[in-house]
Amino acid sequence: MASSLIEAARVFRRQRARLPYLILMTDERRGGDPVALARRLPRGAGVILRHDAAPDRPALAASLARLCRARGLRFLVARDEALALRHHAGLHLADGMHPPLRFRLERRRSGALLTMAAHGPAALARARRAGADLALLSPLLPTPSHPGGRALGTARFAALARRAGVAVAALGGITAHRVAAARAAGACSVAAIGALGPPR
């Protein structure tokens, strides 16, 4: 399943060379060794380390940072400025969070990526004002991560992406068969959890 999504996502490769065209979102609840999963990703993809409650998160970040540097992957840390700075990584912020000053200063020097979660127009506007490189707009389609949650759907996603003023990645319900729909709706990349995870 992961290999078919990786192949399908290659359609995004030349759209915005600086941005990852495929993003693995790590998730301790849904299983899988993040380092092993990241090792399967092709050059130009990205990894966002979440694993917020993991006691070994600092060691995991160090392992992923080394792997991503060696394999030409973009590495970002979710919601932890200090950990991101320690590894010269990008930073991924939840909807409503503001980029901390130290990271903004470091970003000017290093070009580290800033991505932000977004679930609607207000969050996209905040991402644009914050100078985010990429907004992860979700959920595009129904997803096991939020059972029973209301998905945006391709028409609503497309309308939001057109007015976003920031590059948009599609997250939520992403599979190899849905990449074309995400691209047609205006996404410049896709992000996934389960579809890039271990076989079930």
Secondary structure, 3 states (H helix, E strand, C coil): CHHHHHHHHHHHCCCCCCCCCEEEECCHHHCCCHHHHHHCCCCCCEEEECCCCCCCHHHHHHHHHHHHHHHCCEEEEECCHHHHHHCCCEEEECCCCCCCHHHHHHHHHHCCCEEEEECCHHHHHHHHHCCCCEEEECCCCCCCCCCCCCCCHHHHHHHHHHHCCCCEEEECCCCHHHHHHHHHCCCCEEEECHHHCCCC
